[in-house]
Amino acid sequence: MSFTTGARAGTRTPPHIATLILLSGMGALSMNVFLPSLPGMARDFGVEYGTMQLSVSAYLATSAMVQLLVGPLSDRWGRRPVMLAALAVFLLATLGTILAPSFGWFLAFRMVQAAITTGLVLSRAVVRDMVAGDAAASRIGYVTMGMSVVPMLAPMLGGLIDEAWGWRAVFYLLGAAGLAMFALVWTDMGETAAGGGTSLRTQVANYPVLARSVPFWGYALAATFGSGTFFAYVGGAPFVGEQVFHMTPAEVGYWFAAPSVGYMAGNYVSGRWSVRFGINRMIVTGAVLTVLALVLVVLADAAGLHQPIVFFGTVAVVGLGNGMVLPNANAGMMGVIPRLAGTASGLGGAMAVGGGAAMAAVAGAWLTPGAGAMPLLVIMLVSATASLLAVAAIIPRSPRARPDRQRSAD
């Protein structure tokens, strides 16, 4: 399956959708595959486990900055050269993590590894270069559906590799995957930005237009708070599993896949139905589904129904709702000003990662022994409700959600 286009592709053909799925998945692989190795890495470097966790939070913070920068760079210089440069940086940083003599050096190289987040930003931007509006949401849904498998499998794979060959072998795996991805992008990813890119001066001149666009902020905030619901879960679910349900780490890991399963299903729904029903209707449906599921589980928890199937089953429905919200919201924000699709994708991605990390931090601060699951559920419900309210800024202006028709913004 590949995109079809005319002169936009230049001398090379646009990438196959499988290439975009793999590019998106590389970021998820880099984020998740080494998580089981954190205790052993802390011992090797002689630091506390909490200090070792900086390799997660600092990576997320750097990822937000990367997403903010690579969009404008790709609008100016093109998708292909920016993606190849990011992969080259990722490969060098991965080599640095393997050879790092101390935790400080490892953390520095780990933060540079966040360059691979470029793949997530540009895979969406490439889709938006090739197809418009609801069709873009459909393609993005398929891209992120494939990506959602990685968080389910990567920790298991990383744990097996660590047990057999040690934690550095996990980063050898990342290096091999990055090298293969570089070769694939070199051979398959032609340029898709119209006219080879937009000048930085032109982008700066258009930033106020983007900033004044109510639809852009509606889509971006819907995605940000939708992601915040999930990141709050990531920050609090291990605590709930251990303190409330008295699970072992292995049991928590088993249940932890629930949102990924739901998210993959939601991505499939987006890919299958966004063209028919329009991106706004898909966002509303997903947001309402998420809020209703969380309201029900809050009521169940208040009534004393503390069961893993209730909590994690609800999170699977939350994942389903997010799988409908995020691809469509991403397509919407990139369609407001098509020539700044990369910039919009990067800004929206940075907001989602930064806001999600903040929600995870809030969840960690509010969850204390004896508090139960209620603080986490309330945080998730507040974030999901904010995502739904953000949609209210979109609907009156574009009932069928075809932002490409808003020519005044372009």
N, C-alpha and C positions, 0 to 999 in steps of 0.2 A: 504494500500500500504506500503510495507516494502522493505528494501534492502535484498539481498541474498548474502551470503558470506560463506567461509569455516572456517578455523581455526582462522582467524583474530578476530572473534567476541568473542573468549574465551568461557566462560561457559554461557554467556547470548547472546540473540539475538541482532542484531543491532536495533537501534530505528526505529520506524515507521516514515514516512516522516511527518505525522501530528505533531509528537513530535518536530521535527526540525523546522517546521513552527511556532509552539507556542513559542519555545525558541527564535527564531528571533523576533517574535512579542513582547515579553516581554520588550526588549530594546526600541522598538518604543513606547510601552505603557508608560513606565517610563518617556520617554522624552516628550510626548505630552499630557498626560491626565491631568496634573495639570496647563497647560498654562492659561486657563480661570480664574484660581484662583489667579494669580499673584497680581492683584490690591488689592484684599481683604487680601492677605497674607502680603503685604507691610503695609497696615493699622494696621493689628494685631501686627506685629513686630515693628511698629513705624519707618520704614525706607522709603526712597524714592523709587519710582518705578524702577528707574535705578539701584539702589543698589539691589533690589529684583531680577532683571534680571541676576545677577551674578549666580543665581541658574541654569540658562540655560547655560551661557558661561563656567562657571567653570565645570559644568557637562560634557560638550562636551570636554573640555581639559582633564579632568580625563579619559573620555572614550577613547581618543586617546592613553593615557598611558596604559590603561588596555589592549587594543587591541595589543599593542606592546609587552606586557609581557605574556599574557595568551597563545599565540601561542607556544613559546618555552617551557613554563611550561607543556602544554598538550602534546607536542612532547616527553618530558622527562617522565612525570608521567602518561600520558594517558588522554583521553578526559573525561571519566566518573568521576574520582575523582576531577578533576579541575572544572568541571561543578557543581558538588554537593557543593564543597567548595564555589564557587562564589555565588550560590543561598543562602547558609547559611549566607554569609557576607551581601548579599542584604537584607535578612530578618531582621537581626540585625540593619542594617542602616535604614531600613524603620521604625522600632520601634523607633529609635532615632529621625527621622524627626517628628513623631507624638508627642513625649514627649519633644521636644526641647523647652527650656524656652526662648530662644532669637534667633535672626537672625544668629548670629555667630555660635551657635551650630547647627541650622538647616542647614546652608550652609556646615558645616563640614560633617554632616551625609548625606546630599544630594550628595556631591562629592563621598562618599563611596558607595552610591547607584549605581554609574557607574559600579560597579562590574558586574551588569547584562548584560553589553555589551559582556561579555564572551559568552553568548548564540549565538550572531550573528557570532562571530569568529568561534566557535566550530561547529555550525550547518553546516557551509561551509566546515570545515575541515573533519567532519564526512562524508559528501557527497563524498569528494575527497578520503577518505580512502576506500570507498566501490566501487566506479565506477571511470573510468578514462576519461580524455580528453573531447570529445564532449558530452558524456553521463553525465559527471559531470556537465557541463554547463546547460544541460537540467534539471537535478534535482535541481540545485541551482536556476534556473529560476522559477520552481514551488514553491520552498521554499520562495523566495523573493516576488513572486506574492501574496501568502497568507499574508506575512508580510505587504505588501503595503496597505492593507485595514485598518490597525490600525491607521495610521495618519489621515485618513478621519473620523473615528468614535470616536477616543479617546478624542479629545477636546470637542466634543458634549456631550459625556458621563460624562466627568469631570465637565463640566459646570452644568449639571443637578444635579449631586451629590452635588456639592458645594452649589447650590441654595437650595437644600432640607436639607442638614445636615452640611454644612460648609466644609472648605478646608481640615481639618484633615480627614474627611471621605474619601476623594480621596486617601489618603495614606493608610487608612485601606483597601481600594480596592486593592492597589498595594501589601500590605502585604498578603491578601488572595490569590491573583493571584500567588505571589511568593511561598507561601506554597503549593498550588496545583501543581505548576510547579516542586517543589522539590520532591513531591510524585510521579509525573509522570516520572521524570528522574530516580528516584530510582528504579522504577519497569520496565521501558521500555528501558532505554539507557544502552546497553552493551558496553564494550570496543571495539573500532574499530581501534586504532592505532596499526600498525604492530609490533609484538614482545613486546607489552606493553609500547612502548615509546623508544625514542632515548636519549642517555646520553647527558648531557649538554656539556661535553668535545667534543663529536662528532659533536654536533650542532655548537659549536664555530669554530671547524676545517672547517666546511662547509660554514660558513658565507661568506668568501671571494669568494667562488664559486657562491653563490647567488648574491653577490654584483657585480660580473663581468658579470652576465648574462644579455645580452641585451634583450632577450625576457621577463625576469622577470620585468625589469624596464619599458619596453614598455607596458606590461599589467598593471603594477601598476600605471603608470602615466596616462594611458588611463582611469582607474577607478578614480584616484584622480581628474583629471580635469573634468571628467564627473560628479562626485559628486559636484565639485566646481560650476558647472553651476546651479545645483539645490539649493545649499546652498546660492548662491548669490541671487537667486529668493526669498528664505525664508527671507533673510535679507532685501530685498528691496520691495517686493510685497505689504506689508501693507502700506508703504509710497506711492507707486504709486496709490493704490486703493483710498486712502484718498485725496492726493494732486492733482492727475491728473484726476481721474474719480469721485471724490467727493462722494465716497461711505460711507455708514455707516459701523461700525464694523461687523454687521450681514451680510451685503452684501459682504464685503471682505471675510468673512468666507465661504460664499456660493461658491464664485469663487475660493477660495484657494484650493479646492479639485482637480482642473484641472490636476496638474502634477501627483497626486496619481492615478487618473483614467488612464492617459496615461501610467504611469509606470507599472501598473498592466497589461495593454494590452501588453506592451513590454515584460514583464516577461512571459506572456503566449506564445508569439511568440518565445521566447528563449526556453521555455520548449518544444514547439511543433517542432521546426525546427533546433535547434542547432546540433543535431546528424546528420541530413541529409546534412546540408550545411557547418558545421564546425564552430568553434568558431571565427576564424579570419574574415570570411566573415560576420558573425553576428555583430561583433564589428564594422567593416568598415561600414556596412549598417546603423547601429544605429548612428554612429558618423556623417556620411554624412547627414542623415536625420535631425539630430539636428542642424548642421551648416546651412543647407539650410533653415530650418524653421526660424532660427534667422536672417539670412541675409534678408529674405523676410519681417520680422516684423520691422527690422531696416529701410528698405526702406519705408515701410508703415508709420512708425512714422515720418521719415524725410519729407514725402509728406503731413503730417498733418492729417493722418487718425488715430485719437485717439479714439478708441472704445474698451470697455472691451472685447468684443468677439474676437477682433483681438489679443490683448495682451494675455489674458488668454487662448484663443484657441491655440495660438502658444506654450504656455508653456505646454499644454497638449501633443502636438507633441514632445516637448523636453523631456517630461516624457516618451513617447513611445520610443524615441531613447535611453534614459538612461536605460530603461528596457531591451533593447537589448545589450547595452554595458557592463553594470556592472556584470551580472551573468557570461557572457562569459569571461570577463577580470579577474574576480575572479578565475574562473576555470583554466584559463591559467597560472596565477601567481603561483597557488598552484601545477600545474603540472610540473613546470620546474625541481624541485627537490622533487619528491614525498615523501621521508622520512622526509622532512621539510615542509610538507603541512601546519601544524599549525603555524609554524614560518612565512611562507610566507603570510598566511591569516592574522595574527596579524599585521605584518609590513604593508601590503597593506591596511588593515582597518585603522590603525593609520594614514597613509598618507592621506587616503580619508577624514577622519573626521577632521584632522588638516588642510589640504588644504581647505576643504569646509568651515570650520569656518573662515579661513583667507579671503576667497572670500566674505563671508557674512559681515565681518568687513569692507572690502573695499567698498562693496555696500553701507553700512550704512554711510561711510565717504563721498562718492561721491554724494549721493542723498541729495540735499538741496532744499528748497522751490523755485519753479520757474524753476527747472532744467528739469522737465518732466521725462518721462520714459527712455529717450535715454541713460543716464549714466548706468543704470541697464542693458539695452539691450546690450550695448557695452561690459560690463564686462562679461555677459553671453556668448556673441559671442566669445570673446577672450578665455575664458575657454574651450568652446566647440571645438574651432579650435585647441587648444593645445592638447585636447584629441585625435582628429583626427590625428594630427602630430605624437603623440606617437605611434599610430598604425603602422606608416610607419617603425618603428624600428622592428616590428614583421614580417610583411608580407614577406620580402625577405628570411627570415630564415626558415619559417614554413608555406607554403601556405595553407595547410589544418589544421594547428593549432592543431597538436597532440604533445604537449610538452612532453608527456610521452616517446616518441621515442628518445628524446635527451639524450641518455644514457651517453654521455660524461659529462653532467652536474651532473649526479647522481653517 
